[in-house]
Amino acid sequence: MKSIIILVCAFFFSVPFYGQRLYGTITDAKTQEPIEGVNVFIKSIKKGVTSKNDGIFYFEQAHGLEQQDTILFNMVGYHTLKLTLAQYETQNKQVRLVEEKFINSKPVKGSNRVITLGKANSSIK
């Protein structure tokens, strides 16, 4: 009987420490295509991952996350998206990034390149 009580207590105390898995899919807001190479960072646990070629990302062990913890989604050419875990969960684990529009693009003499000067048009926050 004593060993059963110890076993049950060990089970209940170990469950909260078991790794929490966080995953989802990242797509382009306009084209709905999956985006590869998006950096996903959770500030509170200081861990990050990168989305795969099908837009899927996952954290195998995201210990101790709370609803107010911030998740950052960052990719060159797209607006950085900040969501709390609560906001993320209401979106059914689907993230849509909006492409940045740059202003003041000018051709560079002697090349076929266009270099963007100035600020990004960041009307979406």
PAZAPA-4460 file (N, C-alpha, C; in steps of 0.05 Angstrom, whole numbers, plus 32768, in hexadecimal, padded with zeros to 4 digits):
% residues 125
    n_x    n_y    n_z   ca_x   ca_y   ca_z    c_x    c_y    c_z   seq   type   mol
   8011   7FE8   8000   8000   8000   8000   8011   8019   8000     1      M     A
   8027   8019   8010   8038   8030   8012   8046   8035   7FF7     2      K     A
   804E   8020   7FE9   805B   8023   7FCF   8048   802E   7FBA     3      S     A
   802E   8027   7FBC   801B   8032   7FA9   8017   8050   7FAD     4      I     A
   8016   8058   7FC6   8013   8075   7FCC   802C   8084   7FC2     5      I     A
   8043   807A   7FC6   805C   8087   7FBD   805C   8088   7F9E     6      I     A
   8053   8073   7F91   8052   8073   7F74   803E   8087   7F69     7      L     A
   8026   8089   7F75   8012   809D   7F6D   801C   80B9   7F72     8      V     A
   8029   80BE   7F88   8034   80D9   7F8E   804A   80E0   7F7A     9      C     A
   805B   80CD   7F74   8070   80D2   7F61   8065   80D9   7F45    10      A     A
   8050   80CC   7F3D   8043   80D1   7F24   8038   80EE   7F23    11      F     A
   8028   80F5   7F37   801C   8110   7F37   8030   8126   7F39    12      F     A
   8046   8122   7F47   805A   8137   7F4A   806C   8139   7F31    13      F     A
   806E   8124   7F21   807F   8124   7F0A   8070   8130   7EF1    14      S     A
   8056   812E   7EF1   8046   8138   7EDA   804B   8155   7ED3    15      V     A
   804B   8168   7EE7   804F   8184   7EE0   806B   8189   7ED5    16      P     A
   807F   8178   7EDB   809A   817D   7ED2   809F   8170   7EB7    17      F     A
   808D   8161   7EAD   8090   8154   7E93   8090   8169   7E7E    18      Y     A
   809F   8166   7E68   80A2   817A   7E53   8088   8181   7E46    19      G     A
   8083   819A   7E43   806B   81A4   7E34   8074   81A8   7E17    20      Q     A
   8064   819E   7E04   806C   81A1   7DE8   805C   81B7   7DDC    21      R     A
   8069   81C9   7DCD   805D   81DF   7DC0   8063   81DD   7DA2    22      L     A
   804F   81DF   7D91   8053   81DB   7D74   803E   81EC   7D65    23      Y     A
   8043   81EF   7D4B   8030   81FD   7D3B   803A   8200   7D1E    24      G     A
   802A   820E   7D0E   8031   8212   7CF2   8032   8230   7CEB    25      T     A
   8046   8238   7CDC   8049   8254   7CD4   8045   8257   7CB6    26      I     A
   8033   8269   7CAE   802E   826D   7C91   802F   828B   7C8B    27      T     A
   8031   8291   7C71   8030   82AC   7C67   8013   82B5   7C68    28      D     A
   800E   82CD   7C73   7FF2   82D6   7C76   7FE4   82DA   7C5C    29      A     A
   7FF3   82E2   7C47   7FE7   82E7   7C2D   7FE4   82CE   7C1C    30      K     A
   7FF9   82BE   7C1A   7FF9   82A7   7C08   7FF0   828D   7C15    31      T     A
   7FF0   828D   7C30   7FE9   8275   7C3F   7FFE   825E   7C3C    32      Q     A
   8015   8265   7C30   802B   8251   7C2C   803A   824E   7C46    33      E     A
   8044   8236   7C4D   8054   8232   7C65   806F   8241   7C62    34      P     A
   8079   824B   7C78   8093   825A   7C77   80A8   824A   7C86    35      I     A
   80BE   8244   7C78   80D4   8236   7C84   80E8   824B   7C8F    36      E     A
   80F5   8244   7CA6   810A   8254   7CB0   8101   826B   7CC3    37      G     A
   80E9   826A   7CCC   80DF   827F   7CDF   80EB   8278   7CFB    38      V     A
   80F7   828C   7D08   8101   8289   7D23   80EA   828C   7D36    39      N     A
   80E8   8279   7D48   80D3   8279   7D5D   80E1   8278   7D77    40      V     A
   80DC   828C   7D88   80EB   828F   7DA1   80D7   8293   7DB8    41      F     A
   80DB   8284   7DCE   80CB   8288   7DE6   80DD   8296   7DFB    42      I     A
   80D6   82AE   7E01   80E6   82BF   7E12   80EB   82B3   7E2E    43      K     A
   80D6   82A9   7E3B   80D8   82A1   7E57   80EB   8289   7E5B    44      S     A
   80ED   8277   7E48   80FF   8260   7E4B   8118   8263   7E3A    45      I     A
   811A   8279   7E2B   8132   8280   7E1B   8139   8269   7E09    46      K     A
   8125   825F   7DFA   812A   824A   7DE6   811D   8252   7DCC    47      K     A
   812A   8249   7DB6   8120   8250   7D9C   8123   8238   7D89    48      G     A
   8112   8238   7D75   8113   8224   7D60   810E   8232   7D45    49      V     A
   8111   8223   7D2F   810C   822D   7D14   80F7   821C   7D07    50      T     A
   80E5   8228   7CF8   80D0   8219   7CEA   80DC   8208   7CD4    51      S     A
   80D1   81F1   7CCF   80DA   81DE   7CBA   80CE   81E7   7C9F    52      K     A
   80D5   81D8   7C8A   80CC   81DF   7C6F   80AE   81DF   7C6B    53      N     A
   80A0   81D1   7C7D   8082   81D1   7C7B   8076   81E5   7C8E    54      D     A
   8087   81F7   7C99   807D   820C   7CAB   8078   8203   7CC8    55      G     A
   807D   81EA   7CCE   8078   81E0   7CE8   8090   81E5   7CFB    56      I     A
   808A   81ED   7D13   809F   81F0   7D28   8095   81E2   7D41    57      F     A
   80A8   81DA   7D51   80A0   81CD   7D6B   80B7   81CF   7D7F    58      Y     A
   80AF   81D2   7D98   80C0   81D1   7DAF   80BA   81B6   7DBD    59      F     A
   80CD   81A5   7DBF   80C9   818B   7DCC   80C4   818F   7DEA    60      E     A
   80D5   81A0   7DF6   80D2   81A4   7E13   80D0   81C2   7E19    61      Q     A
   80B8   81CB   7E1C   80B3   81E7   7E23   80A9   81E8   7E40    62      A     A
   80BB   81E3   7E53   80B3   81E1   7E6F   80A8   81FB   7E7A    63      H     A
   8094   81FA   7E8B   808B   8210   7E9B   807F   8228   7E8C    64      G     A
   8074   8224   7E75   8067   823A   7E67   804E   8243   7E74    65      L     A
   8049   825D   7E74   8030   8268   7E7F   8022   8277   7E69    66      E     A
   8009   827C   7E6D   7FF8   8289   7E58   8002   82A5   7E50    67      Q     A
   8010   82B3   7E61   8019   82CE   7E5B   8035   82CE   7E4F    68      Q     A
   8042   82B7   7E4C   805D   82B6   7E40   805C   82BE   7E23    69      D     A
   8072   82CB   7E1A   8073   82D6   7DFE   8081   82C3   7DEB    70      T     A
   8076   82C0   7DD3   8082   82B1   7DBE   8087   82C5   7DA7    71      I     A
   80A0   82C5   7D9D   80A8   82D7   7D87   80AB   82C7   7D6D    72      L     A
   809F   82D0   7D57   80A2   82C4   7D3D   80B0   82D9   7D2B    73      F     A
   80C8   82D2   7D21   80D9   82E5   7D13   80E5   82D9   7CFA    74      N     A
   80E2   82E8   7CE4   80ED   82DF   7CCA   80F4   82F8   7CBA    75      M     A
   810B   82F9   7CAD   8112   830F   7C9C   80FD   8312   7C86    76      V     A
   80F4   832A   7C82   80E0   8330   7C6D   80C3   832F   7C78    77      G     A
   80C0   8327   7C91   80A5   8326   7C9D   80A5   8336   7CB7    78      Y     A
   808E   8340   7CBF   808B   834E   7CD8   808F   833A   7CEF    79      H     A
   809D   8342   7D04   80A0   8331   7D1B   8086   8330   7D2A    80      T     A
   807E   8318   7D32   8064   8314   7D3F   806A   830C   7D5C    81      L     A
   805D   831A   7D6F   805F   8313   7D8B   8043   830A   7D94    82      K     A
   8042   82F2   7DA0   8029   82E8   7DAB   802E   82DD   7DC7    83      L     A
   801A   82E0   7DD8   801C   82D1   7DF1   8013   82B4   7DEB    84      T     A
   801A   82A3   7DFD   8011   8287   7DFA   7FF3   8285   7DF8    85      L     A
   7FE5   8295   7E08   7FC8   8295   7E07   7FBD   829D   7DEB    86      A     A
   7FC9   82B2   7DE0   7FC1   82BB   7DC5   7FC7   82A6   7DB0    87      Q     A
   7FDE   829A   7DB2   7FE6   8285   7D9F   7FD3   826E   7DA0    88      Y     A
   7FCB   8265   7DB7   7FB9   824E   7DB9   7F9D   8254   7DAE    89      E     A
   7F94   826E   7DAE   7F7A   8274   7DA3   7F7B   8274   7D84    90      T     A
   7F93   8274   7D79   7F95   8274   7D5B   7F98   8257   7D50    91      Q     A
   7F92   8243   7D61   7F93   8227   7D58   7FAF   821F   7D4E    92      N     A
   7FC4   822A   7D5B   7FDF   8223   7D54   7FE7   822A   7D37    93      K     A
   7FD9   823E   7D2C   7FDE   8248   7D11   7FE9   8265   7D13    94      Q     A
   8000   826A   7D07   800C   8285   7D08   800E   828E   7CEB    95      V     A
   8005   82A7   7CE6   8007   82B3   7CCB   8018   82CC   7CCD    96      R     A
   802E   82CC   7CBF   8040   82E3   7CBE   803A   82F5   7CA7    97      L     A
   803C   830F   7CAB   8036   8323   7C97   8050   832D   7C8C    98      V     A
   8052   832E   7C71   806A   8336   7C64   806F   8354   7C68    99      E     A
   8088   835C   7C6B   808F   8379   7C6F   8090   8386   7C53   100      E     A
   8086   839E   7C52   8089   83AE   7C3A   809D   83C4   7C3F   101      K     A
   80B2   83C5   7C2F   80C7   83D9   7C32   80C2   83F1   7C20   102      F     A
   80CB   8408   7C2A   80C8   8421   7C1B   80E4   842B   7C14   103      I     A
   80E6   843D   7C01   80FF   8449   7BF8   8113   8435   7BEC   104      N     A
   810A   8423   7BDB   811C   8410   7BCE   8128   841F   7BB6   105      S     A
   8143   841D   7BB4   8151   842B   7B9E   8165   8417   7B91   106      K     A
   8167   8418   7B76   817B   8407   7B69   8197   8411   7B6F   107      P     A
   81AA   83FF   7B71   81C6   8406   7B76   81D4   8408   7B5B   108      V     A
   81E4   841D   7B57   81F2   8421   7B3E   8205   8409   7B38   109      K     A
   8205   8401   7B1F   8217   83EC   7B16   820F   83D0   7B1D   110      G     A
   81F7   83CC   7B27   81EE   83B1   7B2E   81D0   83AE   7B28   111      S     A
   81C8   8396   7B29   81AB   8390   7B26   819D   838D   7B40   112      N     A
   81AA   8395   7B56   819F   8393   7B70   818E   83AB   7B78   113      R     A
   817B   83A6   7B8A   816C   83BC   7B96   8171   83BA   7BB4   114      V     A
   817B   83D0   7BBF   8180   83D1   7BDC   816A   83E2   7BE8   115      I     A
   815F   83D8   7BFE   814A   83E7   7C0C   8156   83F9   7C21   116      T     A
   814F   8412   7C1F   8158   8426   7C32   8141   8430   7C42   117      L     A
   8144   8437   7C5A   812F   8443   7C6A   8121   842F   7C7B   118      G     A
   810B   8437   7C86   80FC   8426   7C99   80E8   8414   7C8B   119      K     A
   80E2   83FE   7C98   80CD   83EC   7C8E   80B2   83F9   7C94   120      A     A
   80A0   83F5   7C83   8084   83FF   7C87   8077   83EC   7C9B   121      N     A
   8078   83F3   7CB4   806E   83E1   7CC9   8054   83EA   7CD4   122      S     A
   8040   83EA   7CC3   8025   83F2   7CCC   8018   83DC   7CDD   123      S     A
   8022   83C4   7CDB   8016   83AE   7CEB   8029   83A9   7D02   124      I     A
   801E   83A8   7D1A   802E   83A3   7D32   8024   838B   7D41   125      K     A
***
